[in-house]
Amino acid sequence: MPDVAFSVLGSVEANVGDRTVALGGGRQRALLAALLLSAGRVVSVDRLVDEL
């Protein structure tokens, strides 16, 4: 299974192996960033709504 890496400093990016993955629009990238910054913790729907 290839390595998956995420970047949240600067632009939000996802890389699988040596390939950059398209993440979609601004809200999708903002959602991913909010979830990545809360890794290992439960994130409520209310908090996600506030973040977006």
N, C-alpha and C positions, 0 to 999 in steps of 0.2 A: 504494500500500500504506500503511495507517495506521501511525502511530508506536506502538511498544510501549514501555512504561515499567514498571519494577519498583521497588517500595519495600521495603526491609528494615529500616528503622528504625521502631520501633513495630510495628504489625501488618504482616505480609507481604502485599503487594498487587500485582496486575498490572493495568495499564490499557492498553487498545487504543483509540487516539484519545482520546475523552472518556468512554469507557465502562469501568467497573470489571468485571473478569472474575472469576468465582467460581473459587477455587483448590482447593476440596475441604477435607478434614479437616486436622488438625494435622500428621500425618506428611507429607502431601503438601506443605504449606507449609514444613515444616522441611527437606525434601529440596530444594525450590526455593531456599530461602535458602542452604543449604550449597553448592549449585551456583553460585548468583549470587556468593557471596563468594569463590569460586574461579574466577571467569571467566577464560578464557584458559589455564587449567592443567588437566592431567589429574587427575581425582579417582578414587582407587581404590575398589573396592567395599568393602574393609575400612574405609576412612575413612568412607564413607557409612553403613555399619552402625554404626560407633561414634557418629557424629553423631545418628543416629536412635535 
